Amino acid sequence: MKTRDRNETGKEKGGRRTMRAKTSKRKEKRDMGTEKGRSRAVLWVVAVVLAAALAVPGISLAATPAGTNITNQATATWTDTNNNPYTQLSNTTTVTVISVYGILLNSPADQTGVPLDNVSYGYTIQNTGNATDNYALAAASVPGTWTANMYVDSNQDGIHQGGEPAVSSPITINAGDNAYIVVVVTIPAGTSDGAFADTTLTVTGSGGGAEDDASDVVRTTCQSPVLGVVKNVRNVTTAGPFDNTATAAPNQELEYRITVTNSGSSQASNLVLSDPLDVNTGYKMASATFNPLTSGLTGATAAFSNTPSPGPYVYGYTPVDQGCTAPAGYDYCVTSVRWTMTGSQAGGGTTFNVLFTVLVK
Amino acid sequence: MKRNRFLLGLVVLAFTASAALAQIGEKPELVLTLSVQKEVIVMDEEGKPKTDWQEVKSTGPGDVLKYTIRYENKGKVEARAAKVVDPIPANTSYISGSAKGEGAAISFSLDGKTFRPPPMLTYRVRQADGTEVEYVANPEMYSHIQWQLTKPVPPEGSGSVSFQVMVR
């Protein structure tokens, strides 16, 4: 350490002497005063920043190819007492660069999806060695029902598109180059909300040992909508409360309320809700209503059927006042009501409801 | 008389020749021996890891190599104003602060022609607007190292200088 300090000090001193002796022009510049001193300080700040910037590309430079010879030869010059110049070369040393192997594998973020989704994980595999190498690739999920397939990521966007071919393992990567692949995990149909699978990508280099192998695990979590439906009824005529049951006499009105809750993690779309009428009741004209509440749904269209119970009901019937000999304000022809919702119902416990009123025959 | 002149001529010739021969034999002659070693970690007697330098024929990216240049004056008179210059080998980067040399002023170059101590080794980069900005060179950019010996090397005198590089 002491030797080093001495050398560095000597180095700087020697350098300054040289600079002073060089030209008087330089001295003049220095004598111009603090301005030059200030610019020198600025230069150092820039130098520090530059050093930091240069360090990054320095690391990312490709390793020297295997087989490269690193040669070196020194030269000495001197003079004799009569100032005659002499030059002498040293011997030449040669060191040959051997093959080294290495791999760098990124770790994409975990993802979520709904059943039947194909979830893409983009991987970059870098050959950090200095020789071309072959890498065997394998991807597998636990549980195995969540299939994992590997594709070439031709456009390097981390997402599998149609036309991007399956990976043919092993793949060959030149020294310093990258290979881009996508691991696609398919969430099985009917997977419950919150279920997950861990998928492992294993890359095994053929050239080296453990330093030439890498693996990464990603977790795919299923987010399904979970819908709960609760139907309540109340006697409108007697102003009773909504409950699971109600009592009513003929010619009294009953109002039904159907509440749908999505307690799952993801939204529910294309919602359709239908409810056949009891044969002892008749539909009250224009009583079918929809309340979006917290669901986020943007609307609903009610449709009616006059298909006799128990169906299957065909919708498209338009209620008619006093239809099927009903009293004024009712249509006894209506056998079922169906709501088709527009938009999506968000997950996390949001609700909406629909209501309709019937007359007890 | 003629014979005497001839003898005198011979004597003069012999004197001149011997003076010339002496001149040849008295020139300083620095002999350089370059060697390269690799940094390795070995276990000492107590089983503790320690850094050692071993002669090397092969290397790999990231290895540290140490070049040592030994100089020896095998001439009859002293060598003055001696300088040893060694290029940083291709595919390697100079390790900052590693250049050593007893009694030598060490300077660096970016082109093998102009040598400066590190703080004064700068380069200029032309900006998009045509102006030039001066930067202090990063040690990784050095292309040559020069050791300027501060004292003459006497006959049979020797010494060594060294530096380290990292294989890219």
Interface residues (C-beta under 8 A of the other chain):
Chain A: T3 R4 N7 E8 G10 K11 E12 K13 G14 G15 R16 T18 M19 L43 W44 V46 A47 L50 A51 L54 G58 L61 A63 T64 T68 I70 T71 N72 Q73 A74 T75 A76 T77 W78 T79 D80 T81 N83 N84 Y86 Q88 L89 S90 N91 T92 T93 T94 V95 T96 V97 I98 S99 V100 N130
Chain B: K27 P28 E29 L30 V31 L32 T33 L34 S35 V36 K38 V56 K57 S58 T59 G60 P61 G62 L65 Y67 I69 Y71 V77 E78 A79 R80 A81 A82 K83 V84 V85 D86 P87 P89 A90 N91 T92 S93 G97 A99 K100 G101 E102 A104 A105 I106 S107 R116 P117 P118 P119 M120 T122 V133 E134 Y135 V136 N138 E140 M141 Q148 T150 V153 V167 R168
